[in-house]
């Protein structure tokens, strides 16, 4: 059994920068992160061990006991940041620059009189940040949300995308929007970030060779879920795990080539543990297969 790592996987620069900032000694147990810095259980555990406090969001403002707070890599609306500063807190911004590009793009569209549309998950922290400063908007997750566009009574739409969406799905949705009879004009900027694109392309390439895929990342990680979906679309057996402890030996029996990928919020040390554990299983199964061949 062969084991291969995807050519692009794991944490992107935005996530790494956010983690490194939160771990800086300058905070000295005086930092609260508003939301999950990244969607990864192991990272959040490391932050807590380093004296960093966590709250789920701005709605838990009363639970913040530190003087300093941090905006997560997913970004936040200016209204949220103002609410934090108005509460007397010192705000450190770990927003990914590529996410902030989406904020700037959608605001620019509104200034040009386009009705703002975001393709993504409405309950995701990144999308909440993107629409948080808008007075009106529509979030489209799939085709079932398209009637919302007709209900606005508008005919000119400016469309941006949550950075971790799946490329093919977004392109298909935009095409359907452009075909709607209520739509006169579409200004579409594909704001899926390059790290997400790279990981989706890498896993797509690996599914051409592998007969089993292991996808590593938080269960609440949007971009990791998209990698799983790519595998499913290619009809490749796959398992989504958060750590090496969840691996099961029976998954690998009679497999010839195992591929490993990981979402942009999955740190290298987690990937390395999974890779090492799979290699142990591979060595055991390869040795067993060799012994059976000799015996026969």
C-alpha positions as semicolon CSV with decimal commas, in nm:
position;residue;x (nm);y (nm);z (nm)
1;X;0,000;0,000;0,000
2;X;0,134;0,339;-0,105
3;X;0,071;0,656;0,100
4;X;0,082;1,005;-0,057
5;X;0,035;1,356;0,079
6;X;-0,152;1,609;-0,135
7;X;0,082;1,861;-0,299
8;X;-0,097;2,144;-0,114
9;X;-0,253;2,088;0,226
10;X;-0,281;2,224;0,579
11;X;-0,266;2,575;0,722
12;X;-0,254;2,875;0,490
13;X;-0,058;3,194;0,561
14;X;-0,363;3,372;0,705
15;X;-0,422;3,102;0,963
16;X;-0,053;3,072;1,053
17;X;-0,023;3,449;1,100
18;X;-0,330;3,451;1,327
19;X;-0,201;3,165;1,541
20;X;0,146;3,316;1,572
21;X;0,000;3,654;1,674
22;X;-0,220;3,498;1,944
23;X;0,077;3,307;2,085
24;X;0,298;3,615;2,126
25;X;0,428;3,666;2,482
26;X;0,318;4,032;2,477
27;X;-0,034;3,925;2,577
28;X;0,080;3,753;2,897
29;X;-0,257;3,592;2,987
30;X;-0,440;3,911;2,892
31;X;-0,608;3,813;2,565
32;X;-0,953;3,691;2,470
33;X;-1,028;3,569;2,119
34;X;-1,376;3,661;2,001
35;X;-1,486;3,343;1,822
36;X;-1,273;3,050;1,711
37;X;-0,938;3,181;1,585
38;X;-0,940;2,887;1,346
39;X;-1,171;2,589;1,318
40;X;-0,933;2,338;1,472
41;X;-0,970;2,170;1,811
42;X;-0,599;2,113;1,869
43;X;-0,512;2,476;1,799
44;X;-0,781;2,601;2,038
45;X;-0,649;2,366;2,309
46;X;-0,296;2,503;2,256
47;X;-0,424;2,859;2,288
48;X;-0,594;2,781;2,619
49;X;-0,274;2,621;2,752
50;X;-0,092;2,940;2,655
51;X;-0,325;3,146;2,873
52;X;-0,556;3,270;2,596
53;X;-0,928;3,296;2,678
54;X;-1,200;3,219;2,424
55;X;-1,558;3,338;2,382
56;X;-1,794;3,225;2,108
57;X;-1,863;3,571;1,970
58;X;-1,961;3,933;2,030
59;X;-2,283;3,815;2,198
60;X;-2,065;3,699;2,489
61;X;-1,914;4,043;2,546
62;X;-2,003;4,023;2,915
63;X;-1,783;3,714;2,953
64;X;-1,466;3,894;2,842
65;X;-1,245;3,951;3,147
66;X;-0,923;4,059;2,972
67;X;-0,829;4,407;2,851
68;X;-0,716;4,285;2,507
69;X;-0,928;4,103;2,251
70;X;-0,854;3,955;1,910
71;X;-1,060;3,933;1,592
72;X;-1,025;3,590;1,434
73;X;-0,881;3,499;1,093
74;X;-1,240;3,483;0,966
75;X;-1,271;3,860;0,998
76;X;-1,546;4,072;1,153
77;X;-1,768;4,364;1,062
78;X;-1,658;4,718;1,149
79;X;-1,969;4,739;1,367
80;X;-1,838;4,451;1,577
81;X;-1,495;4,609;1,613
82;X;-1,653;4,938;1,719
83;X;-1,865;4,762;1,980
84;X;-1,549;4,610;2,128
85;X;-1,359;4,941;2,138
86;X;-1,665;5,120;2,280
87;X;-1,653;4,865;2,563
88;X;-1,304;4,989;2,646
89;X;-1,120;4,690;2,499
90;X;-0,796;4,699;2,299
91;X;-0,864;4,523;1,968
92;X;-0,601;4,320;1,782
93;X;-0,707;4,221;1,431
94;X;-0,596;3,878;1,301
95;X;-0,831;3,889;1,002
96;X;-0,696;3,714;0,693
97;X;-0,610;3,975;0,426
98;X;-0,791;3,766;0,165
99;X;-1,110;3,775;0,372
100;X;-1,081;4,152;0,412
101;X;-1,051;4,175;0,035
102;X;-1,403;4,030;0,018
103;X;-1,529;4,297;0,263
104;X;-1,376;4,572;0,046
105;X;-1,512;4,422;-0,277
106;X;-1,873;4,391;-0,160
107;X;-1,874;4,745;-0,016
108;X;-1,740;4,875;-0,348
109;X;-2,024;4,702;-0,530
110;X;-2,283;4,859;-0,301
111;X;-2,133;5,203;-0,371
112;X;-2,194;5,133;-0,742
113;X;-2,560;5,050;-0,670
114;X;-2,536;4,673;-0,703
115;X;-2,747;4,471;-0,461
116;X;-2,499;4,263;-0,252
117;X;-2,506;3,885;-0,276
118;X;-2,270;3,647;-0,095
119;X;-2,233;3,284;-0,201
120;X;-2,158;3,091;0,116
121;X;-2,293;2,968;0,449
122;X;-2,499;3,232;0,629
123;X;-2,417;3,099;0,977
124;X;-2,040;3,092;0,916
125;X;-1,824;3,348;1,099
126;X;-1,664;3,470;0,776
127;X;-1,999;3,538;0,608
128;X;-2,135;3,710;0,919
129;X;-1,837;3,942;0,901
130;X;-1,882;4,010;0,529
131;X;-2,249;4,111;0,562
132;X;-2,223;4,267;0,909
133;X;-2,187;4,623;0,780
134;X;-2,450;4,591;0,505
135;X;-2,805;4,722;0,546
136;X;-2,949;4,467;0,302
137;X;-2,810;4,157;0,133
138;X;-2,883;3,799;0,030
139;X;-2,670;3,495;0,116
140;X;-2,695;3,209;-0,133
141;X;-2,583;2,863;-0,024
142;X;-2,738;2,659;-0,303
143;X;-3,010;2,668;-0,569
144;X;-3,287;2,665;-0,309
145;X;-3,184;3,019;-0,210
146;X;-3,212;3,168;-0,560
147;X;-3,579;3,277;-0,521
148;X;-3,452;3,524;-0,256
149;X;-3,299;3,729;-0,538
150;X;-3,638;3,771;-0,706
151;X;-3,790;3,876;-0,374
152;X;-3,552;4,174;-0,345
153;X;-3,717;4,342;-0,644
154;X;-3,367;4,435;-0,765
155;X;-3,220;4,362;-1,109
156;X;-2,849;4,446;-1,064
157;X;-2,654;4,212;-0,836
158;X;-2,298;4,227;-0,709
159;X;-2,175;3,881;-0,612
160;X;-1,880;3,778;-0,395
161;X;-1,791;3,441;-0,246
162;X;-1,696;3,306;0,096
163;X;-1,325;3,233;0,054
164;X;-1,352;2,861;0,130
165;X;-1,629;2,763;-0,112
166;X;-1,593;2,493;-0,377
167;X;-1,502;2,640;-0,715
168;X;-1,730;2,424;-0,935
169;X;-2,036;2,481;-0,716
170;X;-1,988;2,857;-0,718
171;X;-1,946;2,873;-1,095
172;X;-2,264;2,667;-1,142
173;X;-2,461;2,895;-0,907
174;X;-2,345;3,212;-1,078
175;X;-2,441;3,069;-1,416
176;X;-2,793;2,997;-1,288
177;X;-2,824;3,346;-1,142
178;X;-2,727;3,500;-1,475
179;X;-3,002;3,296;-1,644
180;X;-3,278;3,424;-1,411
181;X;-3,530;3,645;-1,590
182;X;-3,535;3,889;-1,297
183;X;-3,163;3,958;-1,333
184;X;-3,057;4,242;-1,558
185;X;-2,688;4,262;-1,468
186;X;-2,437;4,063;-1,263
187;X;-2,106;4,194;-1,132
188;X;-1,931;3,877;-1,013
189;X;-1,593;3,869;-0,840
190;X;-1,476;3,520;-0,751
191;X;-1,320;3,576;-0,409
192;X;-1,241;3,212;-0,332
193;X;-0,889;3,240;-0,194
194;X;-0,588;3,088;-0,370
195;X;-0,493;2,855;-0,081
196;X;-0,844;2,705;-0,099
197;X;-0,815;2,667;-0,477
198;X;-0,471;2,506;-0,444
199;X;-0,596;2,250;-0,192
200;X;-0,902;2,164;-0,399
201;X;-0,690;2,115;-0,712
202;X;-0,435;1,907;-0,518
203;X;-0,699;1,674;-0,374
204;X;-0,863;1,644;-0,716
205;X;-0,530;1,537;-0,866
206;X;-0,469;1,288;-0,586
207;X;-0,810;1,124;-0,631
208;X;-0,697;1,027;-0,982
209;X;-0,436;0,797;-0,825
210;X;-0,565;0,698;-0,481
211;X;-0,840;0,453;-0,389
212;X;-0,882;0,593;-0,036
213;X;-0,861;0,951;0,092
214;X;-0,807;1,064;0,450
215;X;-0,916;1,425;0,503
216;X;-0,783;1,591;0,818
217;X;-0,947;1,895;0,975
218;X;-1,206;2,028;1,218
219;X;-1,559;1,900;1,175
220;X;-1,676;2,263;1,174
221;X;-1,419;2,368;0,913
222;X;-1,589;2,481;0,592
223;X;-1,287;2,435;0,367
224;X;-1,219;2,085;0,506
225;X;-1,578;1,985;0,433
226;X;-1,530;2,105;0,075
227;X;-1,229;1,874;0,038
228;X;-1,444;1,584;0,157
229;X;-1,707;1,684;-0,097
230;X;-1,449;1,680;-0,378
231;X;-1,364;1,320;-0,283
232;X;-1,731;1,225;-0,273
233;X;-1,792;1,376;-0,618
234;X;-1,508;1,161;-0,754
235;X;-1,663;0,853;-0,588
236;X;-1,346;0,790;-0,387
237;X;-1,381;0,626;-0,046
238;X;-1,292;0,891;0,212
239;X;-1,289;0,954;0,587
240;X;-1,294;1,294;0,758
241;X;-1,099;1,288;1,086
242;X;-0,971;1,546;1,334
243;X;-0,679;1,345;1,472
244;X;-0,480;1,023;1,426
245;X;-0,666;0,859;1,717
246;X;-0,972;0,823;1,493
247;X;-0,799;0,610;1,230
248;X;-0,930;0,255;1,193
249;X;-0,714;-0,025;1,059
250;X;-0,999;-0,185;0,863
251;X;-1,027;0,125;0,640
252;X;-0,693;0,038;0,483
253;X;-0,733;-0,336;0,418
254;X;-0,700;-0,417;0,045
255;X;-0,625;-0,055;-0,041
256;X;-0,346;0,011;-0,291
257;X;-0,294;0,385;-0,260
258;X;-0,398;0,613;0,027
259;X;-0,405;0,989;-0,015
260;X;-0,390;1,241;0,270
261;X;-0,515;1,598;0,255
262;X;-0,601;1,861;0,516
263;X;-0,796;2,186;0,542
264;X;-0,641;2,530;0,573
265;X;-0,698;2,536;0,950
266;X;-0,513;2,207;1,012
267;X;-0,160;2,260;1,154
268;X;0,141;2,066;1,031
269;X;0,192;1,874;1,357
270;X;-0,158;1,724;1,329
271;X;-0,097;1,619;0,968
272;X;0,238;1,466;1,064
273;X;0,079;1,255;1,338
274;X;-0,185;1,126;1,097
275;X;0,076;1,053;0,829
276;X;0,298;0,866;1,075
277;X;0,007;0,657;1,207
278;X;-0,102;0,564;0,853
279;X;0,253;0,466;0,761
280;X;0,260;0,227;1,059
281;X;-0,064;0,068;0,938
282;X;0,070;0,053;0,583
283;X;0,391;-0,121;0,696
284;X;0,189;-0,378;0,892
285;X;-0,045;-0,452;0,602
286;X;0,239;-0,465;0,347
287;X;0,430;-0,710;0,569
288;X;0,119;-0,924;0,613
289;X;0,057;-0,929;0,237
290;X;0,418;-1,028;0,175
291;X;0,400;-1,313;0,428
292;X;0,078;-1,441;0,276
293;X;0,238;-1,441;-0,068
294;X;0,537;-1,641;0,061
295;X;0,309;-1,889;0,238
296;X;0,107;-1,953;-0,076
